[in-house]
Amino acid sequence: MRVKSNLAVLMAQHAPPLNQAEVARKSGVSPTTINQLYKNTLQRMDRSLCERLYKAFGWGPGDLWVMVEDGDDD
């Protein structure tokens, strides 16, 4: 099992769907960090990032991270 970012799914499910620039602007998180979270390359997620995304969109850590089987990219 491994942890995978769920940001792309959350952005697509939002009405209307969001792009990375909108998420960065509305949350006050750097576009680079949003891109890393979107591409599942972010190594650490600190409290400030969680708080900003929650305040802007209501997304908590349990929404942003999901457990997947090794080798499962979906």
PDB file with one MODEL, atoms N, CA, C and O in Angstrom:
MODEL        1
ATOM      1  N   MET A   1       0.840  -1.184   0.000  1.00  0.00           N
ATOM      2  CA  MET A   1       0.000   0.000   0.000  1.00  0.00           C
ATOM      3  C   MET A   1       0.880   1.242   0.000  1.00  0.00           C
ATOM      4  O   MET A   1       1.987   1.238   0.538  1.00  0.00           O
ATOM      5  N   ARG A   2       0.371   2.293  -0.609  1.00  0.00           N
ATOM      6  CA  ARG A   2       1.063   3.573  -0.592  1.00  0.00           C
ATOM      7  C   ARG A   2       0.036   4.695  -0.557  1.00  0.00           C
ATOM      8  O   ARG A   2      -1.145   4.487  -0.836  1.00  0.00           O
ATOM      9  N   VAL A   3       0.502   5.876  -0.214  1.00  0.00           N
ATOM     10  CA  VAL A   3      -0.351   7.060  -0.139  1.00  0.00           C
ATOM     11  C   VAL A   3      -0.268   7.799  -1.466  1.00  0.00           C
ATOM     12  O   VAL A   3       0.817   7.964  -2.024  1.00  0.00           O
ATOM     13  N   LYS A   4      -1.421   8.245  -1.975  1.00  0.00           N
ATOM     14  CA  LYS A   4      -1.478   8.957  -3.242  1.00  0.00           C
ATOM     15  C   LYS A   4      -2.323  10.213  -3.078  1.00  0.00           C
ATOM     16  O   LYS A   4      -3.326  10.208  -2.364  1.00  0.00           O
ATOM     17  N   SER A   5      -1.915  11.282  -3.740  1.00  0.00           N
ATOM     18  CA  SER A   5      -2.677  12.516  -3.743  1.00  0.00           C
ATOM     19  C   SER A   5      -3.990  12.323  -4.501  1.00  0.00           C
ATOM     20  O   SER A   5      -4.026  11.668  -5.543  1.00  0.00           O
ATOM     21  N   ASN A   6      -5.057  12.894  -3.970  1.00  0.00           N
ATOM     22  CA  ASN A   6      -6.375  12.822  -4.579  1.00  0.00           C
ATOM     23  C   ASN A   6      -6.799  14.189  -5.119  1.00  0.00           C
ATOM     24  O   ASN A   6      -7.968  14.381  -5.455  1.00  0.00           O
ATOM     25  N   LEU A   7      -5.862  15.144  -5.207  1.00  0.00           N
ATOM     26  CA  LEU A   7      -6.207  16.507  -5.593  1.00  0.00           C
ATOM     27  C   LEU A   7      -6.837  16.579  -6.981  1.00  0.00           C
ATOM     28  O   LEU A   7      -7.812  17.305  -7.172  1.00  0.00           O
ATOM     29  N   ALA A   8      -6.308  15.851  -7.942  1.00  0.00           N
ATOM     30  CA  ALA A   8      -6.853  15.905  -9.301  1.00  0.00           C
ATOM     31  C   ALA A   8      -8.324  15.504  -9.318  1.00  0.00           C
ATOM     32  O   ALA A   8      -9.127  16.117 -10.022  1.00  0.00           O
ATOM     33  N   VAL A   9      -8.677  14.489  -8.554  1.00  0.00           N
ATOM     34  CA  VAL A   9     -10.073  14.038  -8.476  1.00  0.00           C
ATOM     35  C   VAL A   9     -10.941  15.106  -7.817  1.00  0.00           C
ATOM     36  O   VAL A   9     -12.034  15.402  -8.300  1.00  0.00           O
ATOM     37  N   LEU A  10     -10.461  15.683  -6.721  1.00  0.00           N
ATOM     38  CA  LEU A  10     -11.222  16.723  -6.030  1.00  0.00           C
ATOM     39  C   LEU A  10     -11.458  17.933  -6.934  1.00  0.00           C
ATOM     40  O   LEU A  10     -12.543  18.513  -6.937  1.00  0.00           O
ATOM     41  N   MET A  11     -10.444  18.301  -7.690  1.00  0.00           N
ATOM     42  CA  MET A  11     -10.585  19.440  -8.598  1.00  0.00           C
ATOM     43  C   MET A  11     -11.611  19.141  -9.694  1.00  0.00           C
ATOM     44  O   MET A  11     -12.408  20.009 -10.047  1.00  0.00           O
ATOM     45  N   ALA A  12     -11.595  17.939 -10.225  1.00  0.00           N
ATOM     46  CA  ALA A  12     -12.531  17.557 -11.289  1.00  0.00           C
ATOM     47  C   ALA A  12     -13.964  17.457 -10.774  1.00  0.00           C
ATOM     48  O   ALA A  12     -14.906  17.745 -11.512  1.00  0.00           O
ATOM     49  N   GLN A  13     -14.136  17.053  -9.516  1.00  0.00           N
ATOM     50  CA  GLN A  13     -15.467  16.893  -8.939  1.00  0.00           C
ATOM     51  C   GLN A  13     -16.080  18.216  -8.484  1.00  0.00           C
ATOM     52  O   GLN A  13     -17.288  18.296  -8.259  1.00  0.00           O
ATOM     53  N   HIS A  14     -15.266  19.236  -8.350  1.00  0.00           N
ATOM     54  CA  HIS A  14     -15.758  20.539  -7.904  1.00  0.00           C
ATOM     55  C   HIS A  14     -16.679  21.114  -8.978  1.00  0.00           C
ATOM     56  O   HIS A  14     -16.452  20.910 -10.170  1.00  0.00           O
ATOM     57  N   ALA A  15     -17.712  21.829  -8.554  1.00  0.00           N
ATOM     58  CA  ALA A  15     -18.637  22.448  -9.511  1.00  0.00           C
ATOM     59  C   ALA A  15     -18.479  23.956  -9.458  1.00  0.00           C
ATOM     60  O   ALA A  15     -18.812  24.555  -8.436  1.00  0.00           O
ATOM     61  N   PRO A  16     -17.992  24.592 -10.502  1.00  0.00           N
ATOM     62  CA  PRO A  16     -17.415  24.010 -11.713  1.00  0.00           C
ATOM     63  C   PRO A  16     -16.023  23.446 -11.434  1.00  0.00           C
ATOM     64  O   PRO A  16     -15.396  23.811 -10.440  1.00  0.00           O
ATOM     65  N   PRO A  17     -15.533  22.553 -12.310  1.00  0.00           N
ATOM     66  CA  PRO A  17     -14.195  21.990 -12.113  1.00  0.00           C
ATOM     67  C   PRO A  17     -13.147  23.096 -11.984  1.00  0.00           C
ATOM     68  O   PRO A  17     -13.255  24.153 -12.606  1.00  0.00           O
ATOM     69  N   LEU A  18     -12.138  22.826 -11.168  1.00  0.00           N
ATOM     70  CA  LEU A  18     -11.083  23.800 -10.891  1.00  0.00           C
ATOM     71  C   LEU A  18      -9.822  23.471 -11.671  1.00  0.00           C
ATOM     72  O   LEU A  18      -9.577  22.318 -12.026  1.00  0.00           O
ATOM     73  N   ASN A  19      -9.019  24.508 -11.934  1.00  0.00           N
ATOM     74  CA  ASN A  19      -7.680  24.264 -12.469  1.00  0.00           C
ATOM     75  C   ASN A  19      -6.670  24.585 -11.366  1.00  0.00           C
ATOM     76  O   ASN A  19      -7.028  25.145 -10.330  1.00  0.00           O
ATOM     77  N   GLN A  20      -5.429  24.232 -11.594  1.00  0.00           N
ATOM     78  CA  GLN A  20      -4.398  24.407 -10.570  1.00  0.00           C
ATOM     79  C   GLN A  20      -4.222  25.873 -10.178  1.00  0.00           C
ATOM     80  O   GLN A  20      -4.029  26.182  -9.002  1.00  0.00           O
ATOM     81  N   ALA A  21      -4.289  26.767 -11.146  1.00  0.00           N
ATOM     82  CA  ALA A  21      -4.113  28.194 -10.856  1.00  0.00           C
ATOM     83  C   ALA A  21      -5.209  28.704  -9.917  1.00  0.00           C
ATOM     84  O   ALA A  21      -4.935  29.498  -9.017  1.00  0.00           O
ATOM     85  N   GLU A  22      -6.438  28.254 -10.122  1.00  0.00           N
ATOM     86  CA  GLU A  22      -7.546  28.663  -9.251  1.00  0.00           C
ATOM     87  C   GLU A  22      -7.353  28.141  -7.832  1.00  0.00           C
ATOM     88  O   GLU A  22      -7.596  28.857  -6.861  1.00  0.00           O
ATOM     89  N   VAL A  23      -6.918  26.901  -7.718  1.00  0.00           N
ATOM     90  CA  VAL A  23      -6.689  26.317  -6.396  1.00  0.00           C
ATOM     91  C   VAL A  23      -5.598  27.100  -5.672  1.00  0.00           C
ATOM     92  O   VAL A  23      -5.736  27.415  -4.490  1.00  0.00           O
ATOM     93  N   ALA A  24      -4.522  27.412  -6.374  1.00  0.00           N
ATOM     94  CA  ALA A  24      -3.427  28.176  -5.768  1.00  0.00           C
ATOM     95  C   ALA A  24      -3.907  29.562  -5.341  1.00  0.00           C
ATOM     96  O   ALA A  24      -3.629  30.000  -4.224  1.00  0.00           O
ATOM     97  N   ARG A  25      -4.619  30.243  -6.217  1.00  0.00           N
ATOM     98  CA  ARG A  25      -5.073  31.605  -5.918  1.00  0.00           C
ATOM     99  C   ARG A  25      -6.051  31.631  -4.754  1.00  0.00           C
ATOM    100  O   ARG A  25      -5.902  32.437  -3.836  1.00  0.00           O
ATOM    101  N   LYS A  26      -7.049  30.758  -4.782  1.00  0.00           N
ATOM    102  CA  LYS A  26      -8.079  30.765  -3.738  1.00  0.00           C
ATOM    103  C   LYS A  26      -7.572  30.294  -2.384  1.00  0.00           C
ATOM    104  O   LYS A  26      -8.097  30.700  -1.348  1.00  0.00           O
ATOM    105  N   SER A  27      -6.558  29.443  -2.386  1.00  0.00           N
ATOM    106  CA  SER A  27      -6.055  28.900  -1.124  1.00  0.00           C
ATOM    107  C   SER A  27      -4.852  29.672  -0.588  1.00  0.00           C
ATOM    108  O   SER A  27      -4.526  29.570   0.595  1.00  0.00           O
ATOM    109  N   GLY A  28      -4.194  30.442  -1.453  1.00  0.00           N
ATOM    110  CA  GLY A  28      -2.986  31.140  -1.034  1.00  0.00           C
ATOM    111  C   GLY A  28      -1.768  30.231  -0.958  1.00  0.00           C
ATOM    112  O   GLY A  28      -0.770  30.578  -0.326  1.00  0.00           O
ATOM    113  N   VAL A  29      -1.845  29.080  -1.594  1.00  0.00           N
ATOM    114  CA  VAL A  29      -0.740  28.119  -1.640  1.00  0.00           C
ATOM    115  C   VAL A  29       0.012  28.347  -2.948  1.00  0.00           C
ATOM    116  O   VAL A  29      -0.605  28.658  -3.967  1.00  0.00           O
ATOM    117  N   SER A  30       1.316  28.199  -2.932  1.00  0.00           N
ATOM    118  CA  SER A  30       2.102  28.465  -4.137  1.00  0.00           C
ATOM    119  C   SER A  30       1.681  27.521  -5.270  1.00  0.00           C
ATOM    120  O   SER A  30       1.351  26.359  -5.032  1.00  0.00           O
ATOM    121  N   PRO A  31       1.699  28.042  -6.513  1.00  0.00           N
ATOM    122  CA  PRO A  31       1.373  27.189  -7.658  1.00  0.00           C
ATOM    123  C   PRO A  31       2.287  25.968  -7.766  1.00  0.00           C
ATOM    124  O   PRO A  31       1.847  24.905  -8.205  1.00  0.00           O
ATOM    125  N   THR A  32       3.542  26.107  -7.375  1.00  0.00           N
ATOM    126  CA  THR A  32       4.473  24.978  -7.421  1.00  0.00           C
ATOM    127  C   THR A  32       4.017  23.865  -6.480  1.00  0.00           C
ATOM    128  O   THR A  32       4.043  22.689  -6.844  1.00  0.00           O
ATOM    129  N   THR A  33       3.602  24.236  -5.280  1.00  0.00           N
ATOM    130  CA  THR A  33       3.138  23.238  -4.309  1.00  0.00           C
ATOM    131  C   THR A  33       1.867  22.563  -4.795  1.00  0.00           C
ATOM    132  O   THR A  33       1.725  21.347  -4.666  1.00  0.00           O
ATOM    133  N   ILE A  34       0.939  23.336  -5.352  1.00  0.00           N
ATOM    134  CA  ILE A  34      -0.301  22.755  -5.881  1.00  0.00           C
ATOM    135  C   ILE A  34       0.031  21.795  -7.014  1.00  0.00           C
ATOM    136  O   ILE A  34      -0.550  20.713  -7.095  1.00  0.00           O
ATOM    137  N   ASN A  35       0.956  22.174  -7.889  1.00  0.00           N
ATOM    138  CA  ASN A  35       1.352  21.305  -8.988  1.00  0.00           C
ATOM    139  C   ASN A  35       1.956  20.007  -8.477  1.00  0.00           C
ATOM    140  O   ASN A  35       1.657  18.936  -9.006  1.00  0.00           O
ATOM    141  N   GLN A  36       2.793  20.085  -7.464  1.00  0.00           N
ATOM    142  CA  GLN A  36       3.394  18.875  -6.888  1.00  0.00           C
ATOM    143  C   GLN A  36       2.332  17.983  -6.251  1.00  0.00           C
ATOM    144  O   GLN A  36       2.393  16.760  -6.372  1.00  0.00           O
ATOM    145  N   LEU A  37       1.367  18.585  -5.578  1.00  0.00           N
ATOM    146  CA  LEU A  37       0.284  17.801  -4.979  1.00  0.00           C
ATOM    147  C   LEU A  37      -0.569  17.176  -6.081  1.00  0.00           C
ATOM    148  O   LEU A  37      -0.961  16.013  -5.978  1.00  0.00           O
ATOM    149  N   TYR A  38      -0.853  17.930  -7.123  1.00  0.00           N
ATOM    150  CA  TYR A  38      -1.650  17.453  -8.251  1.00  0.00           C
ATOM    151  C   TYR A  38      -0.969  16.266  -8.943  1.00  0.00           C
ATOM    152  O   TYR A  38      -1.619  15.277  -9.283  1.00  0.00           O
ATOM    153  N   LYS A  39       0.344  16.379  -9.144  1.00  0.00           N
ATOM    154  CA  LYS A  39       1.099  15.328  -9.837  1.00  0.00           C
ATOM    155  C   LYS A  39       1.571  14.211  -8.908  1.00  0.00           C
ATOM    156  O   LYS A  39       2.256  13.285  -9.343  1.00  0.00           O
ATOM    157  N   ASN A  40       1.207  14.299  -7.643  1.00  0.00           N
ATOM    158  CA  ASN A  40       1.554  13.288  -6.655  1.00  0.00           C
ATOM    159  C   ASN A  40       3.069  13.189  -6.444  1.00  0.00           C
ATOM    160  O   ASN A  40       3.603  12.099  -6.244  1.00  0.00           O
ATOM    161  N   THR A  41       3.749  14.328  -6.490  1.00  0.00           N
ATOM    162  CA  THR A  41       5.189  14.350  -6.245  1.00  0.00           C
ATOM    163  C   THR A  41       5.540  15.110  -4.963  1.00  0.00           C
ATOM    164  O   THR A  41       6.713  15.198  -4.599  1.00  0.00           O
ATOM    165  N   LEU A  42       4.541  15.656  -4.281  1.00  0.00           N
ATOM    166  CA  LEU A  42       4.778  16.384  -3.034  1.00  0.00           C
ATOM    167  C   LEU A  42       5.255  15.398  -1.972  1.00  0.00           C
ATOM    168  O   LEU A  42       4.616  14.371  -1.742  1.00  0.00           O
ATOM    169  N   GLN A  43       6.364  15.706  -1.331  1.00  0.00           N
ATOM    170  CA  GLN A  43       6.948  14.791  -0.350  1.00  0.00           C
ATOM    171  C   GLN A  43       6.350  14.938   1.043  1.00  0.00           C
ATOM    172  O   GLN A  43       6.197  13.954   1.767  1.00  0.00           O
ATOM    173  N   ARG A  44       6.010  16.181   1.420  1.00  0.00           N
ATOM    174  CA  ARG A  44       5.466  16.429   2.761  1.00  0.00           C
ATOM    175  C   ARG A  44       4.351  17.451   2.681  1.00  0.00           C
ATOM    176  O   ARG A  44       4.421  18.405   1.906  1.00  0.00           O
ATOM    177  N   MET A  45       3.331  17.247   3.482  1.00  0.00           N
ATOM    178  CA  MET A  45       2.226  18.187   3.544  1.00  0.00           C
ATOM    179  C   MET A  45       2.167  18.726   4.959  1.00  0.00           C
ATOM    180  O   MET A  45       1.873  17.982   5.895  1.00  0.00           O
ATOM    181  N   ASP A  46       2.443  20.008   5.127  1.00  0.00           N
ATOM    182  CA  ASP A  46       2.471  20.561   6.473  1.00  0.00           C
ATOM    183  C   ASP A  46       1.089  21.071   6.901  1.00  0.00           C
ATOM    184  O   ASP A  46       0.164  21.152   6.093  1.00  0.00           O
ATOM    185  N   ARG A  47       0.976  21.397   8.138  1.00  0.00           N
ATOM    186  CA  ARG A  47      -0.279  21.848   8.729  1.00  0.00           C
ATOM    187  C   ARG A  47      -0.831  23.075   8.009  1.00  0.00           C
ATOM    188  O   ARG A  47      -2.035  23.160   7.766  1.00  0.00           O
ATOM    189  N   SER A  48       0.032  24.015   7.669  1.00  0.00           N
ATOM    190  CA  SER A  48      -0.401  25.233   6.993  1.00  0.00           C
ATOM    191  C   SER A  48      -1.076  24.921   5.656  1.00  0.00           C
ATOM    192  O   SER A  48      -2.106  25.510   5.328  1.00  0.00           O
ATOM    193  N   LEU A  49      -0.508  24.009   4.894  1.00  0.00           N
ATOM    194  CA  LEU A  49      -1.095  23.626   3.618  1.00  0.00           C
ATOM    195  C   LEU A  49      -2.474  23.009   3.839  1.00  0.00           C
ATOM    196  O   LEU A  49      -3.428  23.354   3.142  1.00  0.00           O
ATOM    197  N   CYS A  50      -2.580  22.111   4.793  1.00  0.00           N
ATOM    198  CA  CYS A  50      -3.875  21.491   5.105  1.00  0.00           C
ATOM    199  C   CYS A  50      -4.908  22.543   5.499  1.00  0.00           C
ATOM    200  O   CYS A  50      -6.046  22.515   5.030  1.00  0.00           O
ATOM    201  N   GLU A  51      -4.505  23.462   6.354  1.00  0.00           N
ATOM    202  CA  GLU A  51      -5.430  24.484   6.830  1.00  0.00           C
ATOM    203  C   GLU A  51      -5.894  25.393   5.693  1.00  0.00           C
ATOM    204  O   GLU A  51      -7.070  25.751   5.633  1.00  0.00           O
ATOM    205  N   ARG A  52      -5.001  25.763   4.808  1.00  0.00           N
ATOM    206  CA  ARG A  52      -5.368  26.647   3.691  1.00  0.00           C
ATOM    207  C   ARG A  52      -6.328  25.966   2.724  1.00  0.00           C
ATOM    208  O   ARG A  52      -7.306  26.574   2.290  1.00  0.00           O
ATOM    209  N   LEU A  53      -6.058  24.711   2.384  1.00  0.00           N
ATOM    210  CA  LEU A  53      -6.954  23.996   1.478  1.00  0.00           C
ATOM    211  C   LEU A  53      -8.303  23.725   2.126  1.00  0.00           C
ATOM    212  O   LEU A  53      -9.332  23.748   1.451  1.00  0.00           O
ATOM    213  N   TYR A  54      -8.304  23.469   3.421  1.00  0.00           N
ATOM    214  CA  TYR A  54      -9.569  23.261   4.117  1.00  0.00           C
ATOM    215  C   TYR A  54     -10.386  24.551   4.156  1.00  0.00           C
ATOM    216  O   TYR A  54     -11.590  24.538   3.903  1.00  0.00           O
ATOM    217  N   LYS A  55      -9.729  25.650   4.471  1.00  0.00           N
ATOM    218  CA  LYS A  55     -10.427  26.935   4.555  1.00  0.00           C
ATOM    219  C   LYS A  55     -11.003  27.340   3.198  1.00  0.00           C
ATOM    220  O   LYS A  55     -12.117  27.859   3.130  1.00  0.00           O
ATOM    221  N   ALA A  56     -10.266  27.110   2.137  1.00  0.00           N
ATOM    222  CA  ALA A  56     -10.701  27.517   0.804  1.00  0.00           C
ATOM    223  C   ALA A  56     -11.749  26.587   0.200  1.00  0.00           C
ATOM    224  O   ALA A  56     -12.671  27.044  -0.475  1.00  0.00           O
ATOM    225  N   PHE A  57     -11.609  25.272   0.443  1.00  0.00           N
ATOM    226  CA  PHE A  57     -12.464  24.310  -0.265  1.00  0.00           C
ATOM    227  C   PHE A  57     -13.132  23.267   0.629  1.00  0.00           C
ATOM    228  O   PHE A  57     -13.981  22.510   0.159  1.00  0.00           O
ATOM    229  N   GLY A  58     -12.766  23.218   1.899  1.00  0.00           N
ATOM    230  CA  GLY A  58     -13.327  22.201   2.786  1.00  0.00           C
ATOM    231  C   GLY A  58     -12.673  20.842   2.628  1.00  0.00           C
ATOM    232  O   GLY A  58     -13.212  19.835   3.086  1.00  0.00           O
ATOM    233  N   TRP A  59     -11.501  20.805   1.976  1.00  0.00           N
ATOM    234  CA  TRP A  59     -10.785  19.540   1.773  1.00  0.00           C
ATOM    235  C   TRP A  59      -9.846  19.301   2.939  1.00  0.00           C
ATOM    236  O   TRP A  59      -8.954  20.110   3.197  1.00  0.00           O
ATOM    237  N   GLY A  60     -10.040  18.197   3.647  1.00  0.00           N
ATOM    238  CA  GLY A  60      -9.162  17.821   4.744  1.00  0.00           C
ATOM    239  C   GLY A  60      -8.155  16.780   4.302  1.00  0.00           C
ATOM    240  O   GLY A  60      -8.201  16.312   3.164  1.00  0.00           O
ATOM    241  N   PRO A  61      -7.234  16.409   5.200  1.00  0.00           N
ATOM    242  CA  PRO A  61      -6.214  15.416   4.853  1.00  0.00           C
ATOM    243  C   PRO A  61      -6.808  14.103   4.339  1.00  0.00           C
ATOM    244  O   PRO A  61      -6.247  13.480   3.438  1.00  0.00           O
ATOM    245  N   GLY A  62      -7.937  13.684   4.906  1.00  0.00           N
ATOM    246  CA  GLY A  62      -8.569  12.447   4.458  1.00  0.00           C
ATOM    247  C   GLY A  62      -9.162  12.540   3.067  1.00  0.00           C
ATOM    248  O   GLY A  62      -9.390  11.521   2.415  1.00  0.00           O
ATOM    249  N   ASP A  63      -9.412  13.760   2.608  1.00  0.00           N
ATOM    250  CA  ASP A  63      -9.892  13.971   1.237  1.00  0.00           C
ATOM    251  C   ASP A  63      -8.720  14.032   0.260  1.00  0.00           C
ATOM    252  O   ASP A  63      -8.805  13.544  -0.867  1.00  0.00           O
ATOM    253  N   LEU A  64      -7.629  14.640   0.713  1.00  0.00           N
ATOM    254  CA  LEU A  64      -6.488  14.894  -0.163  1.00  0.00           C
ATOM    255  C   LEU A  64      -5.593  13.684  -0.379  1.00  0.00           C
ATOM    256  O   LEU A  64      -4.910  13.595  -1.399  1.00  0.00           O
ATOM    257  N   TRP A  65      -5.588  12.758   0.559  1.00  0.00           N
ATOM    258  CA  TRP A  65      -4.715  11.587   0.464  1.00  0.00           C
ATOM    259  C   TRP A  65      -5.562  10.324   0.497  1.00  0.00           C
ATOM    260  O   TRP A  65      -6.485  10.210   1.303  1.00  0.00           O
ATOM    261  N   VAL A  66      -5.250   9.381  -0.374  1.00  0.00           N
ATOM    262  CA  VAL A  66      -5.930   8.087  -0.386  1.00  0.00           C
ATOM    263  C   VAL A  66      -4.872   6.978  -0.389  1.00  0.00           C
ATOM    264  O   VAL A  66      -3.747   7.183  -0.845  1.00  0.00           O
ATOM    265  N   MET A  67      -5.238   5.827   0.113  1.00  0.00           N
ATOM    266  CA  MET A  67      -4.353   4.657   0.093  1.00  0.00           C
ATOM    267  C   MET A  67      -4.673   3.829  -1.151  1.00  0.00           C
ATOM    268  O   MET A  67      -5.837   3.543  -1.431  1.00  0.00           O
ATOM    269  N   VAL A  68      -3.637   3.447  -1.892  1.00  0.00           N
ATOM    270  CA  VAL A  68      -3.801   2.616  -3.083  1.00  0.00           C
ATOM    271  C   VAL A  68      -2.835   1.442  -3.009  1.00  0.00           C
ATOM    272  O   VAL A  68      -1.811   1.497  -2.329  1.00  0.00           O
ATOM    273  N   GLU A  69      -3.180   0.401  -3.710  1.00  0.00           N
ATOM    274  CA  GLU A  69      -2.292  -0.764  -3.798  1.00  0.00           C
ATOM    275  C   GLU A  69      -1.035  -0.371  -4.573  1.00  0.00           C
ATOM    276  O   GLU A  69      -1.099   0.475  -5.465  1.00  0.00           O
ATOM    277  N   ASP A  70       0.083  -0.966  -4.248  1.00  0.00           N
ATOM    278  CA  ASP A  70       1.318  -0.731  -5.001  1.00  0.00           C
ATOM    279  C   ASP A  70       1.072  -1.056  -6.464  1.00  0.00           C
ATOM    280  O   ASP A  70       0.485  -2.087  -6.794  1.00  0.00           O
ATOM    281  N   GLY A  71       1.531  -0.162  -7.342  1.00  0.00           N
ATOM    282  CA  GLY A  71       1.368  -0.373  -8.769  1.00  0.00           C
ATOM    283  C   GLY A  71       0.053   0.125  -9.313  1.00  0.00           C
ATOM    284  O   GLY A  71      -0.126   0.146 -10.531  1.00  0.00           O
ATOM    285  N   ASP A  72      -0.889   0.534  -8.458  1.00  0.00           N
ATOM    286  CA  ASP A  72      -2.183   1.041  -8.899  1.00  0.00           C
ATOM    287  C   ASP A  72      -2.089   2.551  -9.041  1.00  0.00           C
ATOM    288  O   ASP A  72      -1.982   3.256  -8.038  1.00  0.00           O
ATOM    289  N   ASP A  73      -2.127   3.057 -10.253  1.00  0.00           N
ATOM    290  CA  ASP A  73      -2.002   4.491 -10.490  1.00  0.00           C
ATOM    291  C   ASP A  73      -3.335   5.208 -10.544  1.00  0.00           C
ATOM    292  O   ASP A  73      -3.356   6.431 -10.683  1.00  0.00           O
ATOM    293  N   ASP A  74      -4.439   4.507 -10.442  1.00  0.00           N
ATOM    294  CA  ASP A  74      -5.776   5.132 -10.473  1.00  0.00           C
ATOM    295  C   ASP A  74      -6.184   5.648  -9.129  1.00  0.00           C
ATOM    296  O   ASP A  74      -7.275   6.199  -8.985  1.00  0.00           O
TER     297      ASP A  74
ENDMDL
END
